[in-house]
Every structure is written in structure tokens, then in C-alpha cells.
Amino acid sequence: MVFVLIALATLAAGFGYGVYRARRRPQPKAPVEPADDFRERSQKLLEAGELDDLVALARARIATKPNYTYAHWYLGRALYLQQKWIEALHAFNDVARIDPRWVDDSVTPYVRAIETKLRPRDIPIQPEVPTERTLH
């Protein structure tokens, strides 16, 4: 009987020690988030002026993660630099829709710049002259 109690106590102690060691074991670090890799690659493409590659990379990321703010923002930046104003405006509007915290610092300056580029500056504004209407 004593032998059985000693065996059970040894098993319980061994199990408890195993649980203790498992909790103390250093946890493996989380893998690097692909988003960080995306931002690094995007920034390098932007700095190198490889805008077509950046547009392709951003659109591929948007296809897999449609609400990923950085993908829309980098897409907007690339399209802005390519002077594709309407497409860039859509991308920046998506950024604002996904995360309104980006509006003041990261979206508004580009949207205002695009709006000034879309206004026709060289066309003189002529007041509308009402045409005479007759009732017959």
C-alpha cells in the first residue's frame, strides 16, 4: 500500500513539474507580420521610383486584405506620383473610409493637392447668360 502511495505521489510530482517546466519554457517569438514586410517593400519601391511595381504590390495586397490601410495608402501615393489623379483620389478615400484616424495627416494633404490639379486653371470662367424663353 505504501508503495502505491509513493508511486502515485511520484507521478503527481512528475506531472506537476512537467506543467511547471512547460510554463517556464520560453515561448517562440511570433513570426514577423507580413504587413511589416509589405510596408518595408512598399517604402523601398516608392523611394526607388518603381511605381508600377508598387501599384501591383498594393493591388495584390488589397486583393487578399481589402481593409489593409497601408495597401490603400501606398496605392494612393504611387498613383498620385503617376499623376493618375482620379484613381489616387479613390485610393485615399478608401484609406479615410477604412481608418478615419488617417484623414488629417495622411489623406487630406493629398486630396487637397489632387483637387487643385483637377480644377481647370486656364479656362476663363464666364458667367452664364440666361437665354430668353418664350411661352409659345
C-alpha positions as CSV (number, residue, x, y, z in Angstrom):
1,M,0.0,0.0,0.0
2,V,2.8,2.4,0.8
3,F,4.4,1.5,-2.5
4,V,1.3,2.5,-4.4
5,L,1.1,5.8,-2.5
6,I,4.7,6.6,-3.2
7,A,4.2,5.7,-6.9
8,L,1.1,8.0,-7.1
9,A,2.9,10.8,-5.3
10,T,5.9,10.4,-7.7
11,L,3.6,10.5,-10.8
12,A,1.8,13.6,-9.4
13,A,5.0,15.4,-8.7
14,G,6.4,14.5,-12.1
15,F,3.2,15.7,-13.8
16,G,3.3,18.9,-11.8
17,Y,6.9,19.5,-12.6
18,G,6.2,18.9,-16.3
19,V,3.5,21.5,-16.3
20,Y,5.8,23.9,-14.4
21,R,8.6,23.5,-17.0
22,A,6.2,23.9,-19.9
23,R,5.1,27.2,-18.5
24,R,8.6,28.4,-17.9
25,R,9.8,27.3,-21.3
26,P,10.4,30.5,-23.4
27,Q,7.7,31.0,-25.9
28,P,8.8,31.1,-29.5
29,K,8.6,34.6,-30.9
30,A,5.8,35.4,-33.2
31,P,6.7,35.3,-36.8
32,V,7.3,38.7,-38.4
33,E,4.0,40.0,-39.6
34,P,3.7,40.0,-43.4
35,A,2.3,43.5,-43.1
36,D,5.7,44.8,-41.8
37,D,7.3,43.2,-44.8
38,F,4.8,44.8,-47.1
39,R,5.4,48.2,-45.6
40,E,9.2,47.8,-46.0
41,R,8.9,46.6,-49.6
42,S,6.5,49.3,-50.4
43,Q,8.6,52.1,-49.0
44,K,11.7,50.8,-50.9
45,L,9.7,50.7,-54.2
46,L,8.4,54.2,-53.5
47,E,11.9,55.5,-52.8
48,A,13.3,53.8,-55.9
49,G,10.6,55.3,-58.0
50,E,9.4,51.9,-59.1
51,L,5.8,53.0,-59.1
52,D,4.3,50.3,-61.4
53,D,5.7,47.6,-59.2
54,L,4.3,49.4,-56.1
55,V,0.9,49.7,-57.7
56,A,1.0,45.9,-58.5
57,L,2.2,45.1,-55.0
58,A,-0.5,47.2,-53.3
59,R,-3.3,45.9,-55.5
60,A,-2.2,42.3,-54.8
61,R,-2.3,43.0,-51.0
62,I,-5.7,44.7,-51.3
63,A,-7.0,41.6,-53.1
64,T,-6.0,39.4,-50.1
65,K,-6.7,42.0,-47.4
66,P,-9.2,44.5,-48.7
67,N,-9.3,46.6,-45.5
68,Y,-5.5,46.9,-45.1
69,T,-5.0,50.6,-44.7
70,Y,-1.3,50.7,-45.7
71,A,-2.0,49.0,-49.0
72,H,-4.6,51.6,-50.0
73,W,-2.3,54.4,-48.8
74,Y,0.7,53.2,-50.8
75,L,-1.5,52.6,-53.8
76,G,-2.7,56.2,-53.5
77,R,0.8,57.6,-53.2
78,A,2.0,55.6,-56.3
79,L,-1.0,56.7,-58.3
80,Y,-0.5,60.3,-57.1
81,L,3.1,60.3,-58.3
82,Q,2.0,58.8,-61.6
83,Q,-0.4,61.7,-61.9
84,K,-3.4,59.4,-62.1
85,W,-5.5,61.8,-60.0
86,I,-8.9,60.2,-60.1
87,E,-7.5,56.7,-59.2
88,A,-5.4,58.2,-56.4
89,L,-8.4,60.1,-55.1
90,H,-10.3,56.8,-54.9
91,A,-7.4,55.1,-53.0
92,F,-7.2,58.0,-50.5
93,N,-10.9,57.9,-50.0
94,D,-10.6,54.2,-49.2
95,V,-8.0,55.0,-46.6
96,A,-10.3,57.5,-45.0
97,R,-13.2,55.0,-45.0
98,I,-11.1,52.2,-43.5
99,D,-9.4,54.2,-40.8
100,P,-10.7,57.8,-40.2
101,R,-7.6,58.5,-38.0
102,W,-5.6,58.8,-41.1
103,V,-7.6,61.6,-42.6
104,D,-5.9,64.7,-41.0
105,D,-2.3,63.8,-41.5
106,S,-2.1,61.2,-44.3
107,V,-5.1,61.8,-46.6
108,T,-6.2,65.4,-46.6
109,P,-3.0,66.9,-47.9
110,Y,-3.1,64.6,-51.0
111,V,-6.8,65.1,-51.5
112,R,-6.4,68.9,-51.5
113,A,-3.5,68.7,-53.9
114,I,-5.4,66.5,-56.2
115,E,-8.4,68.8,-56.1
116,T,-6.2,71.7,-57.2
117,K,-4.8,69.7,-60.0
118,L,-8.3,68.7,-61.2
119,R,-9.5,72.3,-61.4
120,P,-9.2,73.8,-64.8
121,R,-7.0,76.9,-64.3
122,D,-6.5,78.0,-67.8
123,I,-10.2,78.1,-68.8
124,P,-11.7,81.5,-68.1
125,I,-14.8,81.4,-66.1
126,Q,-17.7,83.0,-68.0
127,P,-20.9,83.9,-66.2
128,E,-23.9,82.1,-67.5
129,V,-26.2,84.4,-69.5
130,P,-29.8,83.3,-69.3
131,T,-31.4,82.7,-72.6
132,E,-34.7,84.4,-73.3
133,R,-37.6,82.0,-73.0
134,T,-40.9,82.4,-74.7
135,L,-44.1,80.8,-73.7
136,H,-45.2,79.6,-77.1
